[in-house]
Amino acid sequence: MKAEEYQERKVEVAGWPVNLTSYRLGAEWHSKADNVSPGAALSRTTGATREEAEEKALKRAEELLARTKRHTV
């Protein structure tokens, strides 16, 4: 199977920059949210539509990033 309708964009979640990637494999949509700086995957989700998959990924990313503490230097 080949990824179709690939889309990548940068959004801000809980004050952090996040890369949001989504694509379709067959009838199912996949989405991944990752931290831009180190590129660590925060969440990977699937859904029936692009919007559903992206919404799930962003929700989980927000849960994780909201718990992250920032220290001033």
C-alpha positions as CSV (number, residue, x, y, z in Angstrom):
1,M,0.0,0.0,0.0
2,K,1.2,3.5,-0.7
3,A,0.5,6.7,1.3
4,E,-1.8,9.1,-0.5
5,E,-2.9,12.7,0.1
6,Y,0.2,13.3,2.4
7,Q,0.0,16.6,4.2
8,E,2.5,18.2,6.7
9,R,2.0,21.5,8.6
10,K,3.4,23.2,11.7
11,V,1.0,24.2,14.5
12,E,1.4,25.5,18.1
13,V,0.1,23.3,20.9
14,A,0.2,24.4,24.5
15,G,2.9,26.9,23.6
16,W,5.1,24.4,21.8
17,P,5.7,24.1,18.0
18,V,4.4,20.8,16.7
19,N,4.7,19.1,13.3
20,L,1.4,17.6,12.3
21,T,1.6,15.0,9.5
22,S,-1.4,13.2,8.0
23,Y,-1.9,10.7,5.1
24,R,-4.3,8.1,3.9
25,L,-3.5,4.4,3.6
26,G,-6.4,2.6,1.9
27,A,-9.6,3.8,3.6
28,E,-8.0,4.7,6.9
29,W,-6.3,8.1,7.7
30,H,-3.2,8.2,9.8
31,S,-1.8,11.2,11.7
32,K,1.4,11.9,13.7
33,A,2.3,14.8,15.9
34,D,5.9,15.4,16.8
35,N,7.9,17.9,18.7
36,V,9.7,20.1,16.0
37,S,13.0,20.6,17.8
38,P,14.1,17.0,18.6
39,G,11.6,15.4,16.3
40,A,10.3,13.1,19.0
41,A,6.9,11.5,18.1
42,L,4.2,12.6,20.6
43,S,1.3,10.7,19.2
44,R,0.3,8.5,16.3
45,T,-3.4,8.0,15.6
46,T,-5.8,6.7,13.0
47,G,-9.3,7.8,12.0
48,A,-12.0,7.5,9.4
49,T,-11.3,11.0,8.2
50,R,-8.3,13.3,8.1
51,E,-10.0,15.7,10.6
52,E,-10.7,12.9,13.0
53,A,-7.1,11.5,12.9
54,E,-5.6,15.0,13.3
55,E,-7.9,15.9,16.1
56,K,-6.9,12.8,18.1
57,A,-3.2,13.4,17.5
58,L,-3.5,17.0,18.6
59,K,-5.5,16.2,21.7
60,R,-2.9,13.6,22.8
61,A,0.0,16.0,22.0
62,E,-1.7,18.7,24.0
63,E,-2.1,16.4,27.0
64,L,1.6,15.6,27.0
65,L,2.9,19.1,26.3
66,A,0.7,20.7,28.9
67,R,2.5,18.5,31.5
68,T,6.0,19.7,30.3
69,K,7.6,22.2,32.6
70,R,9.6,25.1,31.2
71,H,12.6,26.4,33.1
72,T,14.0,29.9,32.6
73,V,17.7,30.1,32.0
